[in-house]
Amino acid sequence: MTLHETCTTDQAAPSFDHEWQRRAFGLALALSEFGHYQWSEFQQSLIDTIGGWEATPEAVRGEWEYYDHWVAALEDVVQQREILTAPVITDDGDHAVADDHH
């Protein structure tokens, strides 16, 4: 398919092979946007998760699946921040207060 010469595309836009990947991406982004954690915290968790996979011997680590690491990083941040277990304090706009989790 050829696009019209005036059409631009976002080369940096994420691509997904499965709907669950799109949902995991959206959930991580939404939790950050609503103040549950800083995006940089999620990014560091993803870096750590991928680093752990890379440090595992090839015979044990399994195949590369980027969004599997994404979900593992998200699970780690959610657990560390107690997002599912600690009560959420919100502001008048129903957004999580930035310091409601440790």
BAPALUM-139855 format. One record per residue: residue number from 1; y, z, x of N, C-alpha, C in turn; residue in three letters. Coordinates in Angstrom, 3 decimals, always signed. Last residue first. Example, Ala and Ser with C-alpha at 12.3 -4.5 7.8 and 13.67 -1.06 7.14 Angstrom:
// BAPALUM-139855
n=2 | n_c2=-2.250 | n_c3=+7.080 | n_c1=+12.850 | ca_c2=-1.060 | ca_c3=+7.140 | ca_c1=+13.670 | c_c2=+0.030 | c_c3=+7.870 | c_c1=+12.900 | res=SER
n=1 | n_c2=-5.690 | n_c3=+7.800 | n_c1=+13.190 | ca_c2=-4.500 | ca_c3=+7.800 | ca_c1=+12.300 | c_c2=-3.300 | c_c3=+7.800 | c_c1=+13.200 | res=ALA
END
This chain:
// BAPALUM-139855
n=102 | n_c2=+4.410 | n_c3=+48.517 | n_c1=+3.805 | ca_c2=+4.716 | ca_c3=+48.890 | ca_c1=+5.200 | c_c2=+4.607 | c_c3=+47.747 | c_c1=+6.090 | res=HIS
n=101 | n_c2=+6.274 | n_c3=+47.452 | n_c1=+0.948 | ca_c2=+4.998 | ca_c3=+47.569 | ca_c1=+1.665 | c_c2=+5.321 | c_c3=+47.878 | c_c1=+3.112 | res=HIS
n=100 | n_c2=+8.893 | n_c3=+47.364 | n_c1=+0.179 | ca_c2=+7.979 | ca_c3=+48.126 | ca_c1=-0.659 | c_c2=+6.592 | c_c3=+48.265 | c_c1=-0.050 | res=ASP
n=99 | n_c2=+11.088 | n_c3=+46.092 | n_c1=+1.294 | ca_c2=+10.444 | ca_c3=+47.159 | ca_c1=+2.047 | c_c2=+9.431 | c_c3=+47.946 | c_c1=+1.222 | res=ASP
n=98 | n_c2=+11.978 | n_c3=+44.136 | n_c1=-0.590 | ca_c2=+11.518 | ca_c3=+43.753 | ca_c1=+0.753 | c_c2=+10.749 | c_c3=+44.842 | c_c1=+1.476 | res=ALA
n=97 | n_c2=+10.728 | n_c3=+44.230 | n_c1=-3.842 | ca_c2=+11.723 | ca_c3=+44.759 | ca_c1=-2.917 | c_c2=+11.149 | c_c3=+44.592 | c_c1=-1.511 | res=VAL
n=96 | n_c2=+9.831 | n_c3=+41.327 | n_c1=-5.631 | ca_c2=+9.398 | ca_c3=+42.487 | ca_c1=-4.853 | c_c2=+10.516 | c_c3=+42.925 | c_c1=-3.918 | res=ALA
n=95 | n_c2=+11.734 | n_c3=+40.540 | n_c1=-8.504 | ca_c2=+11.264 | ca_c3=+40.163 | ca_c1=-7.173 | c_c2=+10.861 | c_c3=+41.436 | c_c1=-6.435 | res=HIS
n=94 | n_c2=+12.988 | n_c3=+40.897 | n_c1=-10.934 | ca_c2=+11.534 | ca_c3=+40.950 | ca_c1=-10.897 | c_c2=+10.971 | c_c3=+40.402 | c_c1=-9.594 | res=ASP
n=93 | n_c2=+15.660 | n_c3=+41.272 | n_c1=-10.761 | ca_c2=+15.203 | ca_c3=+39.898 | ca_c1=-10.946 | c_c2=+13.696 | c_c3=+39.773 | c_c1=-10.897 | res=GLY
n=92 | n_c2=+15.961 | n_c3=+43.940 | n_c1=-10.123 | ca_c2=+16.299 | ca_c3=+43.514 | ca_c1=-11.484 | c_c2=+15.844 | c_c3=+42.092 | c_c1=-11.790 | res=ASP
n=91 | n_c2=+13.029 | n_c3=+44.429 | n_c1=-8.011 | ca_c2=+14.459 | ca_c3=+44.530 | ca_c1=-8.309 | c_c2=+14.710 | c_c3=+44.051 | c_c1=-9.734 | res=ASP
n=90 | n_c2=+9.976 | n_c3=+46.387 | n_c1=-7.825 | ca_c2=+10.740 | ca_c3=+45.153 | ca_c1=-8.004 | c_c2=+12.213 | c_c3=+45.441 | c_c1=-8.251 | res=THR
n=89 | n_c2=+7.185 | n_c3=+47.515 | n_c1=-6.144 | ca_c2=+8.508 | ca_c3=+47.907 | ca_c1=-6.621 | c_c2=+9.337 | c_c3=+46.637 | c_c1=-6.686 | res=ILE
n=88 | n_c2=+3.785 | n_c3=+47.738 | n_c1=-6.694 | ca_c2=+4.882 | ca_c3=+46.848 | ca_c1=-6.325 | c_c2=+6.170 | c_c3=+47.352 | c_c1=-6.952 | res=VAL
n=87 | n_c2=+1.368 | n_c3=+49.946 | n_c1=-5.301 | ca_c2=+2.236 | ca_c3=+49.569 | ca_c1=-6.419 | c_c2=+3.410 | c_c3=+48.726 | c_c1=-5.919 | res=PRO
n=86 | n_c2=-1.318 | n_c3=+48.585 | n_c1=-3.340 | ca_c2=-0.118 | ca_c3=+49.422 | ca_c1=-3.438 | c_c2=+0.714 | c_c3=+49.004 | c_c1=-4.647 | res=ALA
n=85 | n_c2=-3.305 | n_c3=+46.590 | n_c1=-3.574 | ca_c2=-3.633 | ca_c3=+47.988 | ca_c1=-3.857 | c_c2=-2.414 | c_c3=+48.896 | c_c1=-4.011 | res=THR
n=84 | n_c2=-2.544 | n_c3=+44.062 | n_c1=-2.892 | ca_c2=-3.370 | ca_c3=+44.203 | ca_c1=-4.086 | c_c2=-3.634 | c_c3=+45.656 | c_c1=-4.463 | res=LEU
n=83 | n_c2=-1.057 | n_c3=+44.520 | n_c1=-0.586 | ca_c2=-0.435 | ca_c3=+43.823 | ca_c1=-1.720 | c_c2=-1.240 | c_c3=+43.989 | c_c1=-3.004 | res=ILE
n=82 | n_c2=-1.269 | n_c3=+45.756 | n_c1=+1.883 | ca_c2=-1.793 | ca_c3=+46.430 | ca_c1=+0.681 | c_c2=-1.197 | c_c3=+45.819 | c_c1=-0.587 | res=GLU
n=81 | n_c2=-0.747 | n_c3=+44.503 | n_c1=+4.224 | ca_c2=+0.413 | ca_c3=+44.882 | ca_c1=+3.402 | c_c2=+0.019 | c_c3=+45.619 | c_c1=+2.131 | res=ARG
n=80 | n_c2=-3.357 | n_c3=+43.977 | n_c1=+5.080 | ca_c2=-2.469 | ca_c3=+44.796 | ca_c1=+5.902 | c_c2=-1.283 | c_c3=+45.326 | c_c1=+5.100 | res=GLN
n=79 | n_c2=-4.258 | n_c3=+42.286 | n_c1=+2.975 | ca_c2=-4.892 | ca_c3=+43.577 | ca_c1=+3.225 | c_c2=-3.968 | c_c3=+44.492 | c_c1=+4.018 | res=GLN
n=78 | n_c2=-2.520 | n_c3=+40.112 | n_c1=+3.271 | ca_c2=-2.601 | ca_c3=+40.801 | ca_c1=+1.981 | c_c2=-3.216 | c_c3=+42.183 | c_c1=+2.163 | res=VAL
n=77 | n_c2=-3.147 | n_c3=+39.350 | n_c1=+5.893 | ca_c2=-1.796 | ca_c3=+39.824 | ca_c1=+5.572 | c_c2=-1.807 | c_c3=+40.608 | c_c1=+4.256 | res=VAL
n=76 | n_c2=-5.881 | n_c3=+38.612 | n_c1=+5.557 | ca_c2=-5.488 | ca_c3=+39.645 | ca_c1=+6.508 | c_c2=-4.116 | c_c3=+40.214 | c_c1=+6.166 | res=ASP
n=75 | n_c2=-5.730 | n_c3=+36.536 | n_c1=+3.691 | ca_c2=-6.464 | ca_c3=+37.757 | ca_c1=+3.355 | c_c2=-6.060 | c_c3=+38.903 | c_c1=+4.267 | res=GLU
n=74 | n_c2=-4.328 | n_c3=+34.684 | n_c1=+5.280 | ca_c2=-3.722 | ca_c3=+35.216 | ca_c1=+4.068 | c_c2=-4.401 | c_c3=+36.516 | c_c1=+3.652 | res=LEU
n=73 | n_c2=-6.264 | n_c3=+34.158 | n_c1=+7.223 | ca_c2=-4.967 | ca_c3=+34.726 | ca_c1=+7.620 | c_c2=-4.271 | c_c3=+35.351 | c_c1=+6.420 | res=ALA
n=72 | n_c2=-8.250 | n_c3=+33.026 | n_c1=+5.599 | ca_c2=-8.542 | ca_c3=+34.247 | ca_c1=+6.355 | c_c2=-7.247 | c_c3=+34.936 | c_c1=+6.787 | res=ALA
n=71 | n_c2=-6.866 | n_c3=+30.753 | n_c1=+4.695 | ca_c2=-7.287 | ca_c3=+31.774 | ca_c1=+3.734 | c_c2=-7.589 | c_c3=+33.092 | c_c1=+4.449 | res=VAL
n=70 | n_c2=-6.558 | n_c3=+29.411 | n_c1=+7.159 | ca_c2=-5.385 | ca_c3=+29.734 | ca_c1=+6.338 | c_c2=-5.733 | c_c3=+30.873 | c_c1=+5.379 | res=TRP
n=69 | n_c2=-9.155 | n_c3=+28.946 | n_c1=+7.872 | ca_c2=-8.368 | ca_c3=+29.853 | ca_c1=+8.693 | c_c2=-7.135 | c_c3=+30.317 | c_c1=+7.930 | res=HIS
n=68 | n_c2=-9.723 | n_c3=+27.104 | n_c1=+5.893 | ca_c2=-10.531 | ca_c3=+28.321 | ca_c1=+5.956 | c_c2=-9.798 | c_c3=+29.376 | c_c1=+6.784 | res=ASP
n=67 | n_c2=-7.971 | n_c3=+25.071 | n_c1=+6.544 | ca_c2=-7.626 | ca_c3=+25.932 | ca_c1=+5.414 | c_c2=-8.559 | c_c3=+27.121 | c_c1=+5.262 | res=TYR
n=66 | n_c2=-9.296 | n_c3=+23.913 | n_c1=+8.855 | ca_c2=-7.970 | ca_c3=+24.521 | ca_c1=+8.926 | c_c2=-7.704 | c_c3=+25.481 | c_c1=+7.769 | res=TYR
n=65 | n_c2=-12.229 | n_c3=+24.096 | n_c1=+10.186 | ca_c2=-11.729 | ca_c3=+23.910 | ca_c1=+8.822 | c_c2=-10.399 | c_c3=+24.643 | c_c1=+8.726 | res=GLU
n=64 | n_c2=-14.578 | n_c3=+23.263 | n_c1=+12.545 | ca_c2=-13.152 | ca_c3=+23.467 | ca_c1=+12.328 | c_c2=-12.798 | c_c3=+23.144 | c_c1=+10.888 | res=TRP
n=63 | n_c2=-17.845 | n_c3=+24.800 | n_c1=+12.241 | ca_c2=-16.943 | ca_c3=+23.658 | ca_c1=+12.326 | c_c2=-15.505 | c_c3=+24.060 | c_c1=+12.029 | res=GLU
n=62 | n_c2=-18.949 | n_c3=+27.715 | n_c1=+14.165 | ca_c2=-18.956 | ca_c3=+26.770 | ca_c1=+13.052 | c_c2=-17.919 | c_c3=+25.672 | c_c1=+13.231 | res=GLY
n=61 | n_c2=-19.291 | n_c3=+29.679 | n_c1=+16.191 | ca_c2=-18.079 | ca_c3=+29.619 | ca_c1=+15.389 | c_c2=-18.084 | c_c3=+28.651 | c_c1=+14.221 | res=ARG
n=60 | n_c2=-21.568 | n_c3=+29.607 | n_c1=+17.816 | ca_c2=-21.479 | ca_c3=+30.615 | ca_c1=+16.759 | c_c2=-20.366 | c_c3=+30.326 | c_c1=+15.766 | res=VAL
n=59 | n_c2=-21.336 | n_c3=+27.718 | n_c1=+19.772 | ca_c2=-22.609 | ca_c3=+27.787 | ca_c1=+19.061 | c_c2=-22.553 | c_c3=+28.712 | c_c1=+17.852 | res=ALA
n=58 | n_c2=-18.819 | n_c3=+28.284 | n_c1=+20.927 | ca_c2=-19.012 | ca_c3=+27.120 | ca_c1=+20.048 | c_c2=-20.278 | c_c3=+27.203 | c_c1=+19.220 | res=GLU
n=57 | n_c2=-17.725 | n_c3=+31.690 | n_c1=+20.864 | ca_c2=-18.553 | ca_c3=+30.631 | ca_c1=+21.458 | c_c2=-18.850 | c_c3=+29.511 | c_c1=+20.440 | res=PRO
n=56 | n_c2=-14.337 | n_c3=+32.334 | n_c1=+20.030 | ca_c2=-15.743 | ca_c3=+32.509 | ca_c1=+19.681 | c_c2=-16.560 | c_c3=+31.384 | c_c1=+20.316 | res=THR
n=55 | n_c2=-11.786 | n_c3=+31.547 | n_c1=+20.472 | ca_c2=-12.392 | ca_c3=+32.426 | ca_c1=+21.471 | c_c2=-13.879 | c_c3=+32.666 | c_c1=+21.210 | res=ALA
n=54 | n_c2=-11.147 | n_c3=+30.119 | n_c1=+18.175 | ca_c2=-11.242 | ca_c3=+29.396 | ca_c1=+19.444 | c_c2=-11.940 | c_c3=+30.224 | c_c1=+20.522 | res=GLU
n=53 | n_c2=-11.045 | n_c3=+32.229 | n_c1=+16.344 | ca_c2=-12.050 | ca_c3=+31.176 | ca_c1=+16.180 | c_c2=-12.254 | c_c3=+30.439 | c_c1=+17.499 | res=TRP
n=52 | n_c2=-8.815 | n_c3=+33.590 | n_c1=+17.345 | ca_c2=-10.115 | ca_c3=+34.258 | ca_c1=+17.281 | c_c2=-11.254 | c_c3=+33.261 | c_c1=+17.153 | res=GLY
n=51 | n_c2=-6.859 | n_c3=+31.646 | n_c1=+16.932 | ca_c2=-7.183 | ca_c3=+32.081 | ca_c1=+18.280 | c_c2=-8.529 | c_c3=+32.780 | c_c1=+18.349 | res=GLY
n=50 | n_c2=-6.802 | n_c3=+31.615 | n_c1=+14.142 | ca_c2=-7.258 | ca_c3=+30.419 | ca_c1=+14.851 | c_c2=-7.642 | c_c3=+30.779 | c_c1=+16.286 | res=ILE
n=49 | n_c2=-5.789 | n_c3=+34.215 | n_c1=+13.772 | ca_c2=-7.063 | ca_c3=+33.809 | ca_c1=+13.182 | c_c2=-7.641 | c_c3=+32.600 | c_c1=+13.897 | res=THR
n=48 | n_c2=-3.316 | n_c3=+34.108 | n_c1=+15.088 | ca_c2=-4.349 | ca_c3=+35.048 | ca_c1=+15.537 | c_c2=-5.731 | c_c3=+34.649 | c_c1=+15.028 | res=ASP
n=47 | n_c2=-2.024 | n_c3=+32.178 | n_c1=+13.508 | ca_c2=-2.207 | ca_c3=+31.941 | ca_c1=+14.947 | c_c2=-3.331 | c_c3=+32.832 | c_c1=+15.480 | res=ILE
n=46 | n_c2=-2.007 | n_c3=+33.577 | n_c1=+11.074 | ca_c2=-2.727 | ca_c3=+32.304 | ca_c1=+11.185 | c_c2=-3.008 | c_c3=+31.972 | c_c1=+12.653 | res=LEU
n=45 | n_c2=-0.364 | n_c3=+35.715 | n_c1=+11.756 | ca_c2=-1.730 | ca_c3=+35.974 | ca_c1=+11.323 | c_c2=-2.577 | c_c3=+34.712 | c_c1=+11.435 | res=SER
n=44 | n_c2=+1.983 | n_c3=+34.323 | n_c1=+12.246 | ca_c2=+1.324 | ca_c3=+35.028 | ca_c1=+13.347 | c_c2=-0.120 | c_c3=+35.340 | c_c1=+12.999 | res=GLN
n=43 | n_c2=+2.521 | n_c3=+33.395 | n_c1=+9.637 | ca_c2=+2.295 | ca_c3=+32.442 | ca_c1=+10.729 | c_c2=+1.571 | c_c3=+33.108 | c_c1=+11.898 | res=GLN
n=42 | n_c2=+2.978 | n_c3=+35.818 | n_c1=+8.313 | ca_c2=+1.823 | ca_c3=+35.001 | ca_c1=+7.947 | c_c2=+1.495 | c_c3=+34.022 | c_c1=+9.071 | res=PHE
n=41 | n_c2=+5.312 | n_c3=+36.535 | n_c1=+9.670 | ca_c2=+4.151 | ca_c3=+37.427 | ca_c1=+9.716 | c_c2=+2.884 | c_c3=+36.662 | c_c1=+9.347 | res=GLU
n=40 | n_c2=+7.054 | n_c3=+34.512 | n_c1=+8.962 | ca_c2=+6.651 | ca_c3=+34.609 | ca_c1=+10.364 | c_c2=+5.438 | c_c3=+35.530 | c_c1=+10.531 | res=SER
n=39 | n_c2=+7.576 | n_c3=+35.118 | n_c1=+6.310 | ca_c2=+6.740 | ca_c3=+33.953 | ca_c1=+6.609 | c_c2=+6.229 | c_c3=+34.015 | c_c1=+8.048 | res=TRP
n=38 | n_c2=+7.267 | n_c3=+38.565 | n_c1=+5.482 | ca_c2=+8.034 | ca_c3=+37.488 | ca_c1=+6.105 | c_c2=+7.082 | c_c3=+36.342 | c_c1=+6.440 | res=GLN
n=37 | n_c2=+6.065 | n_c3=+39.652 | n_c1=+2.271 | ca_c2=+6.006 | ca_c3=+39.617 | ca_c1=+3.730 | c_c2=+6.893 | c_c3=+38.484 | c_c1=+4.220 | res=TYR
n=36 | n_c2=+6.995 | n_c3=+39.764 | n_c1=-0.308 | ca_c2=+5.876 | ca_c3=+40.631 | ca_c1=+0.055 | c_c2=+5.666 | c_c3=+40.690 | c_c1=+1.561 | res=HIS
n=35 | n_c2=+9.040 | n_c3=+38.103 | n_c1=-1.307 | ca_c2=+9.367 | ca_c3=+39.265 | ca_c1=-0.499 | c_c2=+8.231 | c_c3=+40.183 | c_c1=-0.114 | res=GLY
n=34 | n_c2=+8.591 | n_c3=+35.731 | n_c1=-2.512 | ca_c2=+8.883 | ca_c3=+36.854 | ca_c1=-3.392 | c_c2=+9.002 | c_c3=+38.180 | c_c1=-2.631 | res=PHE
n=33 | n_c2=+7.913 | n_c3=+34.138 | n_c1=-0.352 | ca_c2=+9.192 | ca_c3=+33.897 | ca_c1=-1.021 | c_c2=+9.579 | c_c3=+35.038 | c_c1=-1.950 | res=GLU
n=32 | n_c2=+5.323 | n_c3=+35.143 | n_c1=+0.201 | ca_c2=+6.410 | ca_c3=+35.302 | ca_c1=+1.164 | c_c2=+7.766 | c_c3=+35.152 | c_c1=+0.481 | res=SER
n=31 | n_c2=+3.972 | n_c3=+34.357 | n_c1=-2.079 | ca_c2=+4.011 | ca_c3=+35.778 | ca_c1=-1.729 | c_c2=+5.115 | c_c3=+36.062 | c_c1=-0.718 | res=LEU
n=30 | n_c2=+4.324 | n_c3=+31.531 | n_c1=-1.895 | ca_c2=+4.933 | ca_c3=+32.297 | ca_c1=-2.986 | c_c2=+5.023 | c_c3=+33.786 | c_c1=-2.649 | res=ALA
n=29 | n_c2=+2.782 | n_c3=+30.880 | n_c1=+0.388 | ca_c2=+4.216 | ca_c3=+30.610 | ca_c1=+0.353 | c_c2=+4.911 | c_c3=+31.464 | c_c1=-0.710 | res=LEU
n=28 | n_c2=+0.220 | n_c3=+31.641 | n_c1=-0.434 | ca_c2=+0.810 | ca_c3=+32.215 | ca_c1=+0.786 | c_c2=+2.322 | c_c3=+32.051 | c_c1=+0.784 | res=ALA
n=27 | n_c2=-0.026 | n_c3=+29.993 | n_c1=-2.718 | ca_c2=-0.070 | ca_c3=+31.447 | ca_c1=-2.841 | c_c2=+0.559 | c_c3=+32.116 | c_c1=-1.622 | res=LEU
n=26 | n_c2=+0.041 | n_c3=+27.398 | n_c1=-1.641 | ca_c2=+1.069 | ca_c3=+27.841 | ca_c1=-2.578 | c_c2=+1.121 | c_c3=+29.351 | c_c1=-2.714 | res=GLY
n=25 | n_c2=-2.312 | n_c3=+27.432 | n_c1=-0.089 | ca_c2=-1.017 | ca_c3=+27.156 | ca_c1=+0.526 | c_c2=+0.099 | c_c3=+27.714 | c_c1=-0.356 | res=PHE
n=24 | n_c2=-4.200 | n_c3=+27.843 | n_c1=-2.088 | ca_c2=-4.066 | ca_c3=+28.822 | ca_c1=-1.011 | c_c2=-2.720 | c_c3=+28.667 | c_c1=-0.313 | res=ALA
n=23 | n_c2=-3.813 | n_c3=+25.472 | n_c1=-3.581 | ca_c2=-3.547 | ca_c3=+26.782 | ca_c1=-4.189 | c_c2=-3.376 | c_c3=+27.867 | c_c1=-3.133 | res=ARG
n=22 | n_c2=-4.622 | n_c3=+23.528 | n_c1=-1.765 | ca_c2=-3.262 | ca_c3=+23.489 | ca_c1=-2.303 | c_c2=-2.885 | c_c3=+24.855 | c_c1=-2.884 | res=ARG
n=21 | n_c2=-7.288 | n_c3=+24.306 | n_c1=-1.532 | ca_c2=-6.415 | ca_c3=+24.335 | ca_c1=-0.365 | c_c2=-4.952 | c_c3=+24.345 | c_c1=-0.792 | res=GLN
n=20 | n_c2=-8.334 | n_c3=+23.832 | n_c1=-4.036 | ca_c2=-8.265 | ca_c3=+25.220 | ca_c1=-3.569 | c_c2=-7.359 | c_c3=+25.342 | c_c1=-2.349 | res=TRP
n=19 | n_c2=-8.339 | n_c3=+21.012 | n_c1=-4.156 | ca_c2=-7.357 | ca_c3=+21.767 | ca_c1=-4.938 | c_c2=-7.242 | c_c3=+23.211 | c_c1=-4.453 | res=GLU
n=18 | n_c2=-8.728 | n_c3=+19.352 | n_c1=-0.988 | ca_c2=-9.278 | ca_c3=+20.006 | ca_c1=-2.177 | c_c2=-8.188 | c_c3=+20.816 | c_c1=-2.869 | res=HIS
n=17 | n_c2=-7.277 | n_c3=+18.289 | n_c1=+1.028 | ca_c2=-8.483 | ca_c3=+17.558 | ca_c1=+0.635 | c_c2=-9.063 | c_c3=+18.098 | c_c1=-0.664 | res=ASP
n=16 | n_c2=-3.796 | n_c3=+17.968 | n_c1=+1.481 | ca_c2=-4.918 | ca_c3=+18.781 | ca_c1=+1.030 | c_c2=-6.081 | c_c3=+17.881 | c_c1=+0.638 | res=PHE
n=15 | n_c2=-0.999 | n_c3=+18.192 | n_c1=+3.645 | ca_c2=-1.938 | ca_c3=+17.381 | ca_c1=+2.876 | c_c2=-3.167 | c_c3=+18.237 | c_c1=+2.593 | res=SER
n=14 | n_c2=+2.491 | n_c3=+19.004 | n_c1=+3.879 | ca_c2=+1.068 | ca_c3=+19.348 | ca_c1=+3.999 | c_c2=+0.207 | c_c3=+18.398 | c_c1=+3.176 | res=PRO
n=13 | n_c2=+4.919 | n_c3=+16.918 | n_c1=+5.439 | ca_c2=+4.407 | ca_c3=+17.534 | ca_c1=+4.216 | c_c2=+2.918 | c_c3=+17.850 | c_c1=+4.379 | res=ALA
n=12 | n_c2=+5.937 | n_c3=+15.537 | n_c1=+7.524 | ca_c2=+5.543 | ca_c3=+16.916 | ca_c1=+7.794 | c_c2=+4.966 | c_c3=+17.607 | c_c1=+6.563 | res=ALA
n=11 | n_c2=+6.748 | n_c3=+13.128 | n_c1=+6.522 | ca_c2=+5.584 | ca_c3=+13.126 | ca_c1=+7.402 | c_c2=+5.082 | c_c3=+14.539 | c_c1=+7.689 | res=GLN
n=10 | n_c2=+7.866 | n_c3=+12.265 | n_c1=+3.603 | ca_c2=+7.929 | ca_c3=+13.458 | ca_c1=+4.440 | c_c2=+6.657 | c_c3=+13.529 | c_c1=+5.269 | res=ASP
n=9 | n_c2=+9.248 | n_c3=+9.008 | n_c1=+3.308 | ca_c2=+8.190 | ca_c3=+9.975 | ca_c1=+3.031 | c_c2=+8.363 | c_c3=+11.140 | c_c1=+3.983 | res=THR
n=8 | n_c2=+11.479 | n_c3=+6.767 | n_c1=+1.679 | ca_c2=+11.142 | ca_c3=+7.649 | ca_c1=+2.790 | c_c2=+10.029 | c_c3=+8.586 | c_c1=+2.359 | res=THR
n=7 | n_c2=+12.328 | n_c3=+3.478 | n_c1=+0.881 | ca_c2=+11.552 | ca_c3=+4.664 | ca_c1=+0.520 | c_c2=+11.257 | c_c3=+5.478 | c_c1=+1.777 | res=CYS
n=6 | n_c2=+13.421 | n_c3=+1.136 | n_c1=+1.643 | ca_c2=+14.348 | ca_c3=+2.248 | ca_c1=+1.432 | c_c2=+13.627 | c_c3=+3.550 | c_c1=+1.093 | res=THR
n=5 | n_c2=+11.280 | n_c3=-0.654 | n_c1=+1.742 | ca_c2=+11.921 | ca_c3=-0.248 | ca_c1=+2.994 | c_c2=+12.895 | c_c3=+0.914 | c_c1=+2.831 | res=GLU
n=4 | n_c2=+8.559 | n_c3=+0.326 | n_c1=-0.325 | ca_c2=+9.832 | ca_c3=-0.371 | ca_c1=-0.187 | c_c2=+10.550 | c_c3=+0.178 | c_c1=+1.034 | res=HIS
n=3 | n_c2=+5.292 | n_c3=+0.525 | n_c1=+1.111 | ca_c2=+6.412 | ca_c3=+1.122 | ca_c1=+0.416 | c_c2=+7.653 | c_c3=+0.268 | c_c1=+0.622 | res=LEU
n=2 | n_c2=+2.156 | n_c3=-0.877 | n_c1=+0.621 | ca_c2=+3.402 | ca_c3=-0.955 | ca_c1=+1.364 | c_c2=+4.520 | c_c3=-0.375 | c_c1=+0.522 | res=THR
n=1 | n_c2=-1.168 | n_c3=+0.000 | n_c1=+0.838 | ca_c2=+0.000 | ca_c3=+0.000 | ca_c1=+0.000 | c_c2=+1.238 | c_c3=+0.000 | c_c1=+0.888 | res=MET
END
